[in-house]
């Protein structure tokens, strides 16, 4: 899923379990608000790419306008990161292909 595909009202579930709400066109710009607010332009263009601060696990479309009131009803998962098998282990840390690609991209930009 691409960053540009996100719409107001969608929920983003991060690797640490936090949930953020997509809010486009606010006074502060396009943001994802939750425990911490992020400007959407800080997210990787492709959500499958790993970032040391922002690791998206799922994107959820609420089932109704008031589904945020029900903690057990997050909505319908419309994108989920596929768990990748590690392709490299270094000093006891395993790295997947997408993680390595993101790290290389950051190092060369």
N, C-alpha and C positions, 0 to 999 in steps of 0.2 A: 504494500500500500504506500502511496506517495503522500507526502505532507500536504500537497495541494488538494488531495481528496478529502481531507478532514472538513467537517461541517459543524456549525454551532450546535451544541447539544450532545455531540458524541462524547463518550468517556474514553479515556486512555488509562490502561492499567500498566503500571511500571513494574520492572523486575522486582523491586523491593515491596510490592503490594500496594503502594499508594495509588490513589485514583485521582486523575485530573479531568476537568471538564473543559472542552473546547469552546472558546468564546471568540468569535470573529467580529471585527469591526468595533471594538470597544474604544474608549477614549485613549487607552494605553496601547491600542493596536490589536493584533491577533494574538491571543494568549491561551495558555492552558493553565487553569486555576485549580489548585488543590491545596495540599499542605504547603507547597511552594508554587509560586506562579512563574511560568516560563513564557518568554516571547516565542511564538511559533517559529520564527526564523532561526532559533537556536536548535531546532530539531533537525536531524539528518533529513535530506530530501527524500530518501527512501527509508521508511520506518524500519525495514529489516536490518539496516546498518546500525552498528553498535556505536555508542558514544559513551565516554566515561561518566558523564553526568546524566544522560538521558538514555535509558534502555527501555524501549517500549516492548511490552509482552503481548498486549491485546488492544484492539480498538472495538468499542461496543456502541451500538446504536440503541438508545433507549426505546422501550416498547411503547411508552406513552409519555405525555408531557409531565406527568407527576411520578414517573418511575424512580426519580431521585429520592423520593420520600420513603421508598421501600428499600432498605439496605440489602435485602436478599434478591431484589429484582434489578440487576444491572442492565438487562436488556439482551439483545442478540449480538453475539460475537460476529463481527464482519471481517476481522482480520486477526490472525494470531501468528506470532513468530514460531516458526518450526524449529524444534530443538535440533541442533546440528551436532554430529559426532566430531569430537576434537580431531584435528589433523596434525597438531604440534603440541608437545609438552616441553616446557622449559622451566627449570627450577621448581617443579611440582605444580605448575600452573598450566592448565590445558587451554588451548586456543582453537576456536572454530575458524572455518574459512572466512566467514563474514567479519569476524572480529579482526583477523589478520588484514583483510582488505581495508577495513576502516582505519586501523593503525598505520598502515602503509600510506594511505591517502592523506592522513593528518601529517605524517612525517615529511611528505614530499610537497605539501602545499604551504 
